Amino acid sequence: MTIYLDNAATSFPKPETVCAAVDRALRLGAANPGRGGYRLSLEAGRMVLAARSAAARLVGMPDPARIVFVANATEALNLALFGALSPGDRVVTTSMEHNAMVRPLRALADRGVEVVRVPAGADGFVAPDAVRKACTPGTRMVAMTHCSNVTGTLQAIEEIGPWCRSQGILFLVDAAQSAGLFPLDVVDMGIDLLAVPGHKAIMGPPGTGFLCVGEGVQLTPLLYGGTGTRSMSDEQPDELPERLESGTLNVIGLAGLHAALEFLHEIGLNRCRVHERDLLSQLMEGLRRMPSVRLFGPTDPARHGGALSFTLEGLDPAAVGFRLDNEFDIGVRVGLHCAPEAHRTIGTFPEGTIRVSPGWFNTSDDIDRLLAAVQLLTTG
């Protein structure tokens, strides 16, 4: 059986309760929520509301109506960026962003939005003071990742967010690599817009995610259409979440997302974090004993998320990933991880790195087997 170590891309396997919830919804209750008064539709609506409430609880949002369901964090970021920024606006971002942030910002720059990128250090950390200095008068938004998908570097959003709020600057956070691992509180952290995928550390199905929209934030919709409300009007509703949720929701996926959020709540966020941190510490310690290995990112586990990148001297990362898969039945991610600017920052462009990201269902034995395999590759 394959040892799966690419949970930063999508978590696998999923909890049994998630699989059961998806199966149950598909077989028994995948009606269209909010589109009818019959029992199946009402039950689907209650399920969506339960998922919305669980998502709000995860990120500390007092009003569940401000949780907007989307297909993934990429859609959430696009909704936030295109919904909030206009030609002439100024946005500050960082050199550690995923293409889910970089490419929408490039498209907005082509339309007249000024984009300023703050460089990170060699370990992938962006100094909060550098972000503050980049926010010259007229800055509309700071948009940044909470945790790098390349180096695992955890950014100090708890310092940046409240400062942005004091300056009247919108704060957009990409929580693709942190939601489900680290505590998030949009109120205390001063987060106006939070993009969250359901399929990574939360352990929900692909095709799920949400954007948390802070109080007082108004966004222009990406999509216009049926919402099940104000059907007599040809104008998009003003109320959330309907204003930003046109078309039929992914009821089946949201059933699984709700089950995943409940599973995560029951086992506890801290327990998940400690488990993955222990596996990463074991991995880092083992790799440090190999002279040909170069590690990237922070050395302090407290500032390290769920992904670890490394290279092997004289070996192409793509070749290493191929051999780990074919010779040892171990699945890892190699290359640029859809974050070329991050690799330019840490000096691994264009070859990229070997990325390992353990999850809740990985074990210490999995890490030992990976370390043994890497040792064989470096010696033979």
N, C-alpha and C positions, 0 to 999 in steps of 0.2 A: 504494500500500500504506500502511495506517495506521501512523503512528509511535506506538507504544504506550509511554506514560510513566506507567503506574499499577502499577508493580511492588510498591509497598507494599501493594496489595490482593491481588494474586496475580501471580507472575512469568509473563511471556510474551515470546517463545516458550519452550518447554522444550528442553533439549538433545536431540539426536537419539537419544542412548543411552537417555534416559528414555522417549521414545516407543517405541523398539524393545523395551525391557524390558516395558512395559505390553502391547504387542501380542503379544509372545512368551508372556507369562503367560496372557493371555486365550485365546490359541489353543491353547496346548500344556500349560499347567501350573497352572490355577486350581483345583486340588483343595483340600480342607479340611485345613489343617495341624493335626497333632496329634490327628486324629480317626480315623486308620486306620493299619494297618501295611503297606499296599500302596505301591508305588514312587511313584506320583504324590503321595500324601499326604506321604510322607517327604521328597520333593523340595520340596514346598511348605513343609514345616517347616524345611528347611535354608535356604530363601530368607528366611523370616521371621527366622531366627536371624542370618543375614548382615546383614540390615537393622538388626536390633537392635544388633549389634556395631558397625556403622558409625555409628549414632546415638550410642552410648555414647562412641565415639572422638571425635566432634565436640564433645561437651560435657565430656569429661574424667571420665566416670563409670567407675570401675574394674570394676563389676559390671554387665554388660549386662542381667541379669535385672531390674534396677531401672529399665529403660526400658519404659514402658507405652504401647502404641500406642493412639491415639485418632483421631478424625476431623479434628480441627483444634485450634488453641490454645484456642479457646473451651471445648471439651469438657475439655481439660486443666486449664484454670483452674477450671471447675466441679467437676471431680473433686478438685482440690487443696483448694478452699475448703469445699465441703460435706463432703469426707472428713476434714478436720482440725478444723473449727470446730463448736462446740456453743453453745447458749444460755448466756449468761453470760461467754463468751470476749470478749476485746478484741483488735481488729485495727487496725493503723495502715496507712493507704494514702495516696495523693497525689491532687492535683487534675488530674493529667495522664493519668489512666487511660482506656483504651478501655472501651466498654460491656460488653465481654466480662469485665471485672473489676468495673465499676460495678454492673451489674444483679444478678449473683449476690450481691454484698455487700449490696445493697439488700434482696434477698429474705432474706438471713441476718439483717440488722438487724430486719426485721419479725418474725423468730423469736427475737429476744432477744440477738443478738450486737452488741456495742458497736463501731461503726465510726468511727474518727477520721481525718479527711482533712487532710493537711499541704499547705498551699498552695505552689505553685511561684512562681518569679519571672516577670517578663514574658517572658523568653526560654524559659520552660518548664523551667528547671532547679530541682530540689528540693535544697536544701542538706542534706547529710548530718547536720549538727548539728541541724537542725530535726526530722529524723526521729528522731534519738536523744532529743531533748527530749520528743517526743510519746509515747515509749515509757515511760510511767509503770509502776510495779510492777503486775504482773498481766497485762501485754500478752502475748498468745499468739502473734501473728504480725505481721510486716511484709509487705505485699503491694504490689508496685509493678512498673511497666514498666521495662525496661532502656533502651528508646529510644522516644520519642514518635512515634506514627503521624501526628501533626499537624505538629509543628515539627521533627522529626528530632533533638530534644535527647537526648543520651546522658547517662544518669544514672550517678552514681558508686557503682554497686553493689559495686565492689571494696572500697570503704570501709565500706559499710553492712553487707554480709554477714558479714564476720568479727566485727564488733561485735555483731551479733545473735547469732551463735553463742556468743560469750563471755558473753552475758546469758541464754542458754537460750531465745531467741525464734526461732520458725520464720521462715525467710525464703523467701518465694514471689516468683519473678521471671517476668514476662511477657516472653518473648524473641521475640515475634512479629516485631518489626522489627530484631532484632539477630542472631539465629541465621543463620549463613551469611554474615555481614558482619564481625562482631567475634569475636575469640577468647572462648570461654567455658570455664571450668573450675569445675565445681560444687564441687570440694573446696577449691581455693585461694580461691575467691570466697565461700565460706561459704553456698552456696545449698542449701537443703533441698528445694525443689520448683521445677522449671524447666519452664515450658510453652513448647513449640516447635511451630510449624506446619511442614508439609513443603512447602507450595505457594508460599511467598514466596521469600526470598533463597536458600533451599536448592535451589529450582528443581524440586521434585518435583510430583507430581500433586495436584490438589485432593482432599479427603477423606482426607488423611494428616497425621499429626503424632504427637507423643509428649509424655508427662509423665515427667520424670526425678525419681525419688523417692529422696532421700538415705538413707544408712545410718541405721537407727534410727527412721525416720519411719513411722508406722502410719496408714493411711487407711481409712476406711469406704468400701466400694464404692458407686458410683452405680447399678451394674447387678449383678444376680445371675442366674446361669444356668449353662449348659454351658461348660466350660473344656477338656474333653478329659482332665482329670485328676481323680482321686478320684471317679469316676463312681458309686461305690456309696453315696456320702454325699449327704444333702440339705442339707448345710452348704457354704457357700462356702469354697474352699481358703484357707489362710493364706499360702501361698507366692506370691511375686511371680515373674513378672508375672501369673500366672493369677488371683490374687485380684481384680485390677482389669481383667481382659480377658475378659468373658463374651461368648459368642456367636462367630459366625464372623468372623475377621479379614478385612480388606480386602486379600486376597492380591495382587490385581492392582495396587492402589495402592502396596502395600509393595514390590512388584517395581520399580516406578518410583521410589519413594523411595530404595531401595538404590542404583539406578543414579545418581540425582541426588547422593547423598552421595559416591559414588565419583568422579563427575565433579568435584564441588567439591574433593574431596581431591587429585585429580590436578592441577587447575589452581592450587590453593592459595588459602586464605582471604585472605591478604594481597594477592594479585593481584586478586582480586575487589573487595576494599575499595578499593585504589588506583584501579582503573578507575572505580568509581562515585563516589569522592571527586573525581577529576579532572573528571568530567562535572558534578557538582554545583558545583564551583568555577567552571567555565566558565559555568554557568547563573547563579550568584549574581553574578559579575562583570558579565555582560551585563544582568541585571535592575537592578543598582545604577546603571547609566548612564541608566536611564529615570526621569525625575522623578516620574511618576505611580504608580510601583510602590512598594509597602510590603512589605518582607520580614519574616518572623517566624522566631524561633528563634535559635540561637547563630551568631555570625559566624566562630568558629574551626572550620575543617573537621575538626579532630581531635576535637571534641566534637559533631559533627554526623553523624547517621545518613543513611539513604538517601532520606528524604523532605524536600521543601522546600515551604513554604507562602508564598503571597504574595497580595496584593489589588491591584486597579487602581482608582485614584481615579475615582469616578463611575460605575463599572461593577459590576453585580451578578456575583458569582462564577459563578452558574449560567448567566448569559447568556454569559460569557466561555467557559466550558466548551463550551456548545452551539455557539458560533461556531468555536472551535478544531476541533471535530469536523467540523462541516458545511462549513466554508469552507477548512480547511487540512488536514483528515484527520489530526488529532493528538488522541490520547486522553489526557485528564488527569482527575483526580478533583476534584470541587468539592463544597462544602457543609460539613457538620459532621464527616464521616468517622467517624461512630459514636462521637464523643468530645466531647459537649457541654460537659462540665466543663473540658476542656482549652481549648476556645474561649472560655469565660467567663474563664479565667485570662489568656489573651493578648489579650482584648478584641475578639474577632471573632464573638461570638454575637449574633444568631442566623443571620446570613448565611453565616458560615463563610469559607473561603478557597479559593483555587485551589492544588491540591497536585500537584507534579510529583515523580515517583520513578523515576529511570532504573534500568536493570538491566544485567546482564552483556552482553546482546545489543544494547544501545543504542550509538550512536556519537556522536562529536563533531558530525557533520553533522546528526544528529537534534536536538541542542541548538541548533545554529545556525538550523535551520528553525523551531523553537519560538520562539526569540528574535525572529526576523524577523516571525513571525505576531503575537506580542504587541506588537511595535513598531507594526505596522499597526493593531492594535485601539486602541492608545492615541492614535494620530494621526488615525484616521479614523472 
